Amino acid sequence: MECVPNFSEGEDRNKIESIIQALMAGPEVYLLDTQMDADHNRTVVTFAGSRESVGEAALRAIGRAAELIDLNHHHGVHPRMGATDVVPFVPIQRVNLIDCVEIARWVAEQTWQRFRIPTYLYEEAAREPRRKNLEYLRRGQFEQLREEVRRNPDRRPDFGERDLHPTAGATAIGARNFLIAYNINLNTSDLGLAKSIARKIRASNGGLAAVKAIGVEVNALGLVQVSINLTDFLTTSIGAVFDAVEAEAARAGASVESSEIVGLVPRRAIEDAGMARLKLRNFGPGLILENRLEQAQKNVL
């Protein structure tokens, strides 16, 4: 089973290393990837573990993040509502989505019981259809949610009370199939263009199926970016998303400067996309899920 917790810290490496140390402080846990992003002020950690180990590993990381991250002093371009913002569980080998749902719901309950951090269930773990969507749960982010949760029953967590954790906020915990985080950088500083393209391509606006997208600034590159979550690459491929963004940018007199995959990607998703045309930055065989899992398992033998 894979788990991909997102932490609201992308600048302080010492904090992230401490969280990872906590995560790894148990048996049958394999660290696959860590990607820090200062502009998003967010770190995506990918690890795998057995059915018996993966939940406790996630809880160790959630607890340590709550000790180290204060959302009252957090700023970044990526939406967030928690120190540990989201914790999805993903089936890889010899487990299925039902197994992941069971683990997700247990971790959500334990997060509240152990750390007093309210939790929301999303994707396949959600208890009602409208809560499957992470954007629905996270709207208004930490600052708005902590006010609304006190007076609006619709915003109450699945586990917890009417107040968010004062520094760690709330966490969304769920189960889903493999998601590809994919960013496309445009050779312009026009944030309005990135937001316009994101609106046109995302599924919720009638665009590409299985695509979620927002437009953000990337200060480190002096560019803007269409930041994408591809929730089913068999329905809409990475290549199809790239082509759509490239075409929309060209209509506005802009072009794609580069693209990047955040975290790991299944081998099939890259083979189907045709890598040469994607202008991928910092990509190599080590970012292919199957390669990383095989290497991680070898390292502990």
C-alpha positions as CSV (number, residue, x, y, z in Angstrom):
1,M,0.0,0.0,0.0
2,E,1.3,3.4,-0.9
3,C,0.7,6.6,1.2
4,V,1.4,10.1,0.0
5,P,1.1,12.6,2.9
6,N,1.4,16.3,2.0
7,F,2.9,18.6,4.7
8,S,2.5,22.4,4.8
9,E,6.2,23.0,4.9
10,G,8.5,23.4,1.9
11,E,11.3,25.6,3.2
12,D,12.7,24.1,6.4
13,R,14.5,20.9,5.5
14,N,15.2,20.1,9.2
15,K,11.5,19.9,9.9
16,I,10.8,17.6,7.0
17,E,13.7,15.3,7.9
18,S,12.4,15.1,11.5
19,I,8.9,14.2,10.1
20,I,10.5,11.5,7.9
21,Q,12.5,10.1,10.8
22,A,9.3,9.7,12.7
23,L,7.5,8.1,9.8
24,M,10.4,5.6,9.3
25,A,10.6,4.6,13.0
26,G,8.8,1.3,12.5
27,P,9.0,-2.0,10.5
28,E,8.0,-2.6,6.9
29,V,8.1,1.0,5.8
30,Y,9.8,2.0,2.6
31,L,10.5,5.7,1.8
32,L,10.1,6.1,-2.0
33,D,10.3,9.9,-2.6
34,T,10.4,13.3,-1.0
35,Q,9.8,16.5,-2.9
36,M,10.0,20.0,-1.2
37,D,8.6,23.1,-3.0
38,A,9.3,26.5,-1.5
39,D,6.8,28.4,-3.7
40,H,4.0,26.0,-2.7
41,N,5.6,25.8,0.8
42,R,4.6,22.2,0.7
43,T,6.4,18.8,0.8
44,V,5.0,15.6,-0.8
45,V,6.4,12.4,0.8
46,T,5.7,9.0,-0.8
47,F,6.2,5.9,1.1
48,A,5.0,2.3,1.0
49,G,4.3,-0.3,3.6
50,S,2.4,-3.4,4.5
51,R,-1.2,-3.3,5.5
52,E,-0.1,-3.7,9.1
53,S,2.5,-0.9,9.1
54,V,1.3,1.8,6.9
55,G,-1.3,3.3,9.2
56,E,1.0,3.6,12.2
57,A,3.7,5.1,10.0
58,A,1.3,7.8,8.8
59,L,0.2,8.6,12.3
60,R,3.8,9.0,13.5
61,A,4.3,11.5,10.7
62,I,1.1,13.4,11.5
63,G,2.0,13.7,15.1
64,R,5.5,15.0,14.4
65,A,4.2,17.5,11.9
66,A,1.7,18.8,14.5
67,E,4.7,19.5,16.8
68,L,6.7,21.3,14.2
69,I,4.3,23.2,11.9
70,D,2.2,26.2,12.9
71,L,-0.3,27.2,10.2
72,N,-0.7,30.6,11.7
73,H,2.7,31.4,10.3
74,H,2.4,29.5,7.0
75,H,2.2,31.1,3.6
76,G,2.4,29.5,0.2
77,V,0.6,29.4,-3.1
78,H,-0.9,25.9,-2.6
79,P,-4.3,25.7,-0.7
80,R,-4.0,24.0,2.7
81,M,-6.0,23.4,5.9
82,G,-3.6,21.4,7.9
83,A,0.0,20.9,9.0
84,T,-0.5,17.5,7.5
85,D,-2.9,18.6,4.8
86,V,-3.9,15.4,3.1
87,V,-3.1,11.7,3.6
88,P,-4.2,9.4,0.8
89,F,-3.8,5.7,0.8
90,V,-3.3,4.0,-2.6
91,P,-3.4,0.2,-3.4
92,I,-0.3,-1.1,-5.1
93,Q,0.1,-4.9,-4.7
94,R,-2.1,-7.5,-3.0
95,V,-4.4,-4.9,-1.6
96,N,-7.5,-3.1,-3.0
97,L,-9.4,0.2,-2.5
98,I,-11.6,-1.4,0.2
99,D,-8.4,-2.2,2.2
100,C,-7.3,1.4,1.8
101,V,-10.7,2.8,2.9
102,E,-10.5,0.7,6.1
103,I,-7.0,2.0,6.9
104,A,-7.9,5.6,6.0
105,R,-10.9,5.6,8.3
106,W,-8.9,4.1,11.2
107,V,-6.1,6.6,10.7
108,A,-8.6,9.4,10.6
109,E,-10.2,8.3,13.9
110,Q,-6.8,7.8,15.6
111,T,-5.5,11.2,14.4
112,W,-8.3,12.8,16.4
113,Q,-8.0,10.5,19.4
114,R,-4.2,10.8,19.7
115,F,-3.5,14.3,18.6
116,R,-6.9,16.1,18.8
117,I,-6.6,17.1,15.1
118,P,-10.0,17.0,13.4
119,T,-10.1,14.9,10.3
120,Y,-12.2,14.7,7.1
121,L,-12.7,11.6,5.0
122,Y,-12.4,12.1,1.3
123,E,-12.3,10.3,-2.0
124,E,-13.4,6.6,-1.6
125,A,-13.2,6.9,2.2
126,A,-15.9,9.7,2.2
127,R,-19.2,8.9,3.9
128,E,-21.2,11.1,1.7
129,P,-20.7,11.9,-2.0
130,R,-20.1,15.7,-1.7
131,R,-17.2,15.1,0.7
132,K,-15.3,12.9,-1.8
133,N,-14.0,16.1,-3.4
134,L,-11.0,17.6,-1.5
135,E,-11.6,21.0,-2.9
136,Y,-15.1,21.0,-1.3
137,L,-13.6,20.2,2.1
138,R,-10.7,22.6,1.9
139,R,-12.5,25.7,0.5
140,G,-11.5,28.8,2.4
141,Q,-8.4,27.0,3.7
142,F,-7.3,27.0,7.3
143,E,-8.2,30.6,8.1
144,Q,-11.8,30.4,6.9
145,L,-12.5,26.8,7.9
146,R,-11.5,27.5,11.6
147,E,-14.3,30.1,11.7
148,E,-17.0,28.3,9.8
149,V,-16.6,24.9,11.5
150,R,-17.9,26.6,14.7
151,R,-21.2,27.7,13.3
152,N,-21.9,25.7,10.1
153,P,-22.8,22.0,10.7
154,D,-21.9,21.2,7.0
155,R,-18.3,22.0,7.7
156,R,-17.9,19.8,10.8
157,P,-15.2,17.1,10.6
158,D,-15.9,13.4,10.4
159,F,-13.8,13.0,13.6
160,G,-13.5,15.9,16.0
161,E,-15.4,18.8,17.4
162,R,-16.2,22.4,16.5
163,D,-12.7,23.7,16.7
164,L,-9.7,23.0,14.6
165,H,-6.4,22.3,16.2
166,P,-5.0,25.8,17.0
167,T,-1.7,25.3,15.0
168,A,-2.1,22.0,13.0
169,G,-5.6,22.8,11.6
170,A,-7.4,19.8,10.2
171,T,-6.4,16.9,8.0
172,A,-8.1,15.2,5.1
173,I,-7.5,11.4,5.0
174,G,-8.7,9.2,2.2
175,A,-8.3,6.3,-0.2
176,R,-7.9,6.6,-4.0
177,N,-6.3,5.1,-7.0
178,F,-3.0,6.5,-8.3
179,L,-2.9,10.2,-8.8
180,I,-0.3,12.0,-10.8
181,A,0.7,15.5,-9.7
182,Y,1.8,17.2,-12.9
183,N,2.8,20.9,-13.3
184,I,3.2,22.7,-16.6
185,N,5.2,25.9,-16.6
186,L,4.4,28.7,-19.1
187,N,7.0,31.2,-20.4
188,T,5.0,34.1,-19.1
189,S,4.4,35.9,-15.8
190,D,0.7,36.4,-16.6
191,L,-1.1,34.6,-13.7
192,G,-4.4,35.4,-15.3
193,L,-3.5,33.2,-18.3
194,A,-2.5,30.3,-16.1
195,K,-5.8,30.5,-14.1
196,S,-7.8,30.8,-17.4
197,I,-6.2,27.7,-18.8
198,A,-6.7,25.8,-15.5
199,R,-10.4,26.7,-15.7
200,K,-10.7,25.5,-19.3
201,I,-9.0,22.1,-18.8
202,R,-10.4,20.9,-15.4
203,A,-13.2,18.4,-15.4
204,S,-15.4,20.4,-13.0
205,N,-15.7,23.1,-15.7
206,G,-16.4,20.7,-18.5
207,G,-12.8,20.2,-19.6
208,L,-10.8,17.0,-19.5
209,A,-12.1,14.1,-17.5
210,A,-10.2,13.2,-14.3
211,V,-8.3,16.5,-14.4
212,K,-8.1,19.1,-11.5
213,A,-6.1,22.2,-12.1
214,I,-5.3,25.6,-10.7
215,G,-3.0,28.5,-11.9
216,V,-0.2,29.6,-9.6
217,E,2.9,31.8,-9.7
218,V,6.4,30.1,-9.5
219,N,8.6,32.8,-8.1
220,A,11.8,30.7,-8.2
221,L,11.4,30.5,-12.0
222,G,9.8,33.9,-12.7
223,L,7.0,32.0,-14.5
224,V,3.4,31.0,-13.9
225,Q,2.2,27.4,-13.7
226,V,-0.8,25.3,-14.4
227,S,-0.7,22.9,-11.4
228,I,-2.6,19.7,-12.2
229,N,-3.8,16.6,-10.4
230,L,-4.6,13.8,-12.8
231,T,-6.8,11.4,-11.0
232,D,-7.0,8.7,-13.7
233,F,-4.3,8.6,-16.3
234,L,-6.0,5.8,-18.1
235,T,-8.9,8.1,-18.8
236,T,-6.9,11.2,-19.6
237,S,-3.2,10.8,-20.2
238,I,-0.3,13.1,-19.3
239,G,0.2,13.7,-23.0
240,A,-3.4,14.8,-23.5
241,V,-3.1,17.3,-20.6
242,F,0.1,18.7,-22.0
243,D,-1.4,19.1,-25.5
244,A,-4.4,20.9,-24.1
245,V,-2.4,23.3,-22.1
246,E,0.1,23.9,-24.9
247,A,-2.8,24.7,-27.3
248,E,-4.5,27.1,-24.9
249,A,-1.2,28.9,-24.3
250,A,-0.5,29.2,-28.0
251,R,-3.9,30.9,-28.5
252,A,-2.7,33.6,-26.1
253,G,0.7,34.0,-27.7
254,A,2.5,32.0,-25.0
255,S,4.1,28.6,-24.9
256,V,5.1,25.8,-22.5
257,E,8.5,26.4,-21.0
258,S,8.7,23.0,-19.2
259,S,6.7,20.5,-17.2
260,E,7.4,18.4,-14.1
261,I,6.0,15.5,-12.3
262,V,5.7,15.9,-8.5
263,G,6.3,12.6,-6.7
264,L,6.3,9.2,-8.5
265,V,4.6,8.1,-11.6
266,P,3.6,4.6,-12.8
267,R,5.7,3.4,-15.7
268,R,2.7,2.9,-18.0
269,A,1.7,6.6,-17.6
270,I,5.1,7.8,-19.0
271,E,5.3,5.1,-21.7
272,D,1.8,6.1,-23.0
273,A,2.6,9.9,-22.9
274,G,5.6,10.0,-25.2
275,M,8.2,11.6,-23.0
276,A,10.2,13.5,-25.6
277,R,7.5,16.1,-26.2
278,L,6.7,16.8,-22.6
279,K,9.7,19.1,-21.8
280,L,10.1,17.3,-18.5
281,R,12.4,18.9,-15.9
282,N,14.5,16.8,-13.5
283,F,13.0,13.5,-14.5
284,G,14.8,10.2,-14.5
285,P,14.2,6.5,-14.0
286,G,14.2,7.0,-10.2
287,L,10.9,8.8,-10.4
288,I,9.1,5.7,-11.8
289,L,7.1,4.1,-9.1
290,E,8.0,0.5,-9.9
291,N,11.8,1.3,-10.0
292,R,11.7,3.1,-6.7
293,L,9.7,0.4,-4.9
294,E,12.1,-2.3,-6.2
295,Q,15.1,-0.3,-5.1
296,A,13.7,0.4,-1.7
297,Q,12.9,-3.2,-1.1
298,K,16.4,-4.2,-2.1
299,N,18.0,-1.7,0.3
300,V,16.4,-3.5,3.3
301,L,17.4,-7.0,2.3
